[in-house]
């Protein structure tokens, strides 16, 4: 049985699933994050159990920064969001892992009531 067409189709489907605006990055490479009035960076390290993603955000010079950490395995994602006005979806960014690739992109967030 020839698996080459199946593997090629799966690779194309995976590439199509990632939006063009996604920014792929490498281990320890700082990726800037802008979320509402906060800004910061995200990076990841490779560990035996997965890829440890660290995102640090702050607002202004006097604010205490907020750090979020998550251990991502293939197919997992982390969404960081900031609320906006009533009835408006929050602004959000997504950090996701697909295989051995990690990407950051603006995320579509649903309106929550």
N, C-alpha and C positions, 0 to 999 in steps of 0.2 A: 504494500500500500504506500502510495506517495503522499507524504504529509506536507510537502513544500507548498502546494496551493492553499492548504488550510492554514498553515503558519503565515503565509503572506496575507491572506484575507484577515486573519486575526490582528496582524500588525497594522494593516490599513484601518481597521475598525477602531483600534486603540488610538491611533494618530488622529482620526476624525473625532473621537470623543473628547480630546483635549482642544479647548478653544484656541484660536489663533492668538488671542491676547495673553495666554498663559506665559509666564516667565519661568523657564526651567533654570535651576541653579545647582551648584555642586556642593559637596561637603565643605563646611566652614566658610563658604562664600556668603557674605552678608547681602541680603536682598532687602531693599527699602520697602517699607510699608507706610501708606498714608490712609488713614481711616478717620473720617470726619475731621475733627480738630486735633486728633492725635497723630503722631508719626513715630517711626522707629525702624527696627530691622528684624529680620528673621534669618536664621541659619540652621543647619542641621549637622549632626555627626552620625557616623555609622557605628552601630553597636551590635553585639551578637543577637539581641532580641528584636532589632528593627532600627529605624532611623529616628534618632531623637531630634525633634524640631523644637527650637527655642525662639519665641517671638517676644520682643521687648518693645513696649509702647509707652510714650509719655506725651503730656500736653503742657507746653511751656517749660521754662527753665526751673520753676519752683515746685512743680508737681512731682510726686513720687512716681517713678516708673512702675509699670505693671509688667510682670513677666509671666508668660504661659509656656508650659512645656508639655509635649506629648510624644509618645513613642509610636511611630506609624509603621505598620506592616503593609505589604502591597495591597492597593485598593482602598486604603483608609484615607480620610481627610480630616482636617481641622478647619473650622470656620470661626473667624473672629468678626464680631459685628458691633456697630454703634447705633443706638436708636436715633430716630429722627422724629418729626412731628406725627401726631395722631393720624392713623390711616395711611401713613407712608412707610414703605418697607425700610428696614434698617440698612445702612450702608455696611457692606460686608466684603471681606477678603477670604479666600480659601487657600489653604496650603494642603496639597494632596500628594500622594505617592502612587505612582503607577509603575510596577516592576521596580527597577533600580533608579527611576527618575523621580525627582521632586519638583513640583511646580507651584507657583503662586499666581493667583489671578483674582480679579474682582469677581465676587459671587453674587448671584441673584438670590436675594433673601425674601422669604415669604412674609406677608403682613401677618402679625400675630395680634390677636385680640385679648 
